[in-house]
Amino acid sequence: MQEAREYLEKGNAVQASEKLYKVAEECVKALATKFNIPEAQEAHREGKWWTKLLSKAAKTLTTKLNEPTINRGWSIAYDLHVWGFHEAALTIDQVKASLPDIEQLLKKTQQLAQTQNRTGIEKEPIT
């Protein structure tokens, strides 16, 4: 997150976009792994987190944990990844507008990472 802020301060929309995306990606991976959802199990079996698995994981987590911040943050981050990084089509102000949503995702991830899952048992799969 710090790198993203530094790129925002420097006015580098492309690199800020990618750093914000990476924050969201790591949040989704961490939560998916913590709650051992099916998408995390698939990523483990395949040895890789595909973008489609991240998208599915964000939706599964949002539904199962009743946390819309997760899917919202992921969706905004993916938009930054495509339009801000790959296409370099977003201005610095447009990238900055996404910062609060990614910050909320990170904060929610940190909160959830410090708690047990909803069943009270670590690593019990959410199905």
N, C-alpha and C positions, 0 to 999 in steps of 0.2 A: 504494500500500500504506500509505503514511503517513497518508493521509486516512482510510482504513478503520480504522486503529489509533486515530486521534483520535476517530472516531465511536464506536468500541467503548468507549473511556475515558469518553466522555460518556453512555454508555448508550443511544445511538440505534441500535437494532437495524435499523431500516428503511434508513437511509443507509449503515450499515456493510455491510449485505447487498449493496447495489448497488455500493459501491466494491470489495468483494471480487470480485463478479461481473465488474466491469470489468477488474480485474487479470487474471483468468483469460481473459477474452475477448481481451485484448491479447496474452497469452502464446500462445494458440492461433493467432491471426492471424500473429504474428511467426514462429512455427515453421513454419506452413503456407507462408508466403511464402518463408522461408529455404530450405526443402526443396522448394519449387515443386511441391507435391502438387496433384492434380487439383482439389481443392476451392478452392485458392488461385487456380488458373487460372480457374475458374468465377466466383469472386467478382470477379476482375479484369475478366472479360468483362461481367459484369452491373453492375459499378460499385458493388457493395454486398455486404457480408457478411450473409447471412441467418442466423438462428439455426440452421436445419437444416444449413447449410454448416459452421458452427462445430462442431456436434455430429459431423457426418461427419468433419470434419478432425481432431478430437480422436481419434476412433477409428482413422483412417488412420495418424496419427502414432504412436499407441500401438503399433499392429501393426507398422508398418514400422521404427520405431526401437527396438522392444522396450522401451518406457518406459511402464509402466502409470500412472505418476504423472500423465501428461498427461490421459488419459481420466478418471481418478479426480478430479483437480482440476477439470476442466471440469464433470463431473456434479454435484459438490458445489456449484460456483458457480452452475450453472443452477438447482439447488434453492433456493439463496439468492435468486436473482433472482425466482423465482416466489413462493415461500412467505415469504421474508423481506422482499422489496421490494414486489412487486405486491399480495400478500395481507396483508402486515404480520402474519403469523401466528406468527412466531418470536420467542422471547424473546432478550434480549441474551446470556444464557448459551448458548442454542442456536446463535446466530451465532458466538460465541467458539469453540465446539467445532469449527467449520469452519476456523478460522484456520490451524492447522498444515498442513492439506492444501493450502490456497491458497499458503502460504509455500513449501511443497515444490515446487509447480508453478512458482512464480516462480524459485526457485533452479535447478531443472532447466532452465528456459528460458534463464536467464542462462548456464549451463554450455554448453548446446547452441548458443547464439548465438555463442559464442566459438570454436567448432570448425567444421571443414569437415564437410559431410555424409558419410554412411557410404561414399560412393563416392570421396571425396576431391576432388570437383569441385563448386565452388559452383554453385548454381542448376540442377544436373542434376535433372530431374524424378524423383521417386520414384513408380513406377507399380505 
